[in-house]
Amino acid sequence: MDLPLGGAPGTHPKEGLGSSSDVRRRILRLSRRTAGAQQPGPEVAMPSDVPHPIAAPYVGVVGPADANRQETALARRVGELLAERGAVVLCGGLGGVMAAAATGVRDRGGLAVGLLPGTDRADADPHLTVALATGLGELRNGLIVRASDALIAVGGSWGTLSEVALAMRLGRPVVSLAGWSVPDAPPGAAPVPAATPEEAVAAVLAAVGRT
């Protein structure tokens, strides 16, 4: 019987590793499993119409951490709709709009990635699929924007406005749902307003070529 990499109870970790050939064999078995050498069970089967995560659109959902009930309801519905369309949802990984969007994604079996400002993954919302502790503080807002193909801003806050501004500067499509307006923006340079989550998701997916 193979011993775990850590060795048998009471042994030094290095003593339990076995020979270098044993370690190589174990690594090879793990790599084959990761590559799909073993057939996945029904619980991880993906519908045929859901794109592979690399090919899927990456949509950032941004909004205030202290969102009100209306904003959280909107964000949760946005998360549901994006997951149903096979999009990967990126957010800041904490509460408010971020948590609501992640909850909606999880409800529909989608993929929600949280980019945390701190260094502890334990701070992440539990509905996230993946939590990345960036340690960047507010600078992680720029990372969310850079990693996203487009943004949906739900509600408004200064942090949300910074993400919207960065996205517009980089030429990323931005759809605003119950968000702050930018009255002095030149024509065609402001976020696209949406009245409903359905309208917001349809607009952002159309903007990235996914109708």
Secondary structure as GFF3:
##gff-version 3
##sequence-region A 1 211
A	DSSP	three_ten_helix	15	17	.	.	.	ID=ss1
A	DSSP	alpha_helix	20	34	.	.	.	ID=ss2
A	DSSP	three_ten_helix	42	44	.	.	.	ID=ss3
A	DSSP	beta_strand	58	62	.	.	.	ID=ss4
A	DSSP	alpha_helix	69	84	.	.	.	ID=ss5
A	DSSP	beta_strand	88	91	.	.	.	ID=ss6
A	DSSP	alpha_helix	97	107	.	.	.	ID=ss7
A	DSSP	beta_strand	111	116	.	.	.	ID=ss8
A	DSSP	three_ten_helix	121	123	.	.	.	ID=ss9
A	DSSP	beta_strand	130	133	.	.	.	ID=ss10
A	DSSP	three_ten_helix	137	139	.	.	.	ID=ss11
A	DSSP	alpha_helix	140	147	.	.	.	ID=ss12
A	DSSP	beta_strand	150	154	.	.	.	ID=ss13
A	DSSP	alpha_helix	158	170	.	.	.	ID=ss14
A	DSSP	beta_strand	174	177	.	.	.	ID=ss15
A	DSSP	beta_strand	192	194	.	.	.	ID=ss16
A	DSSP	alpha_helix	197	207	.	.	.	ID=ss17
###
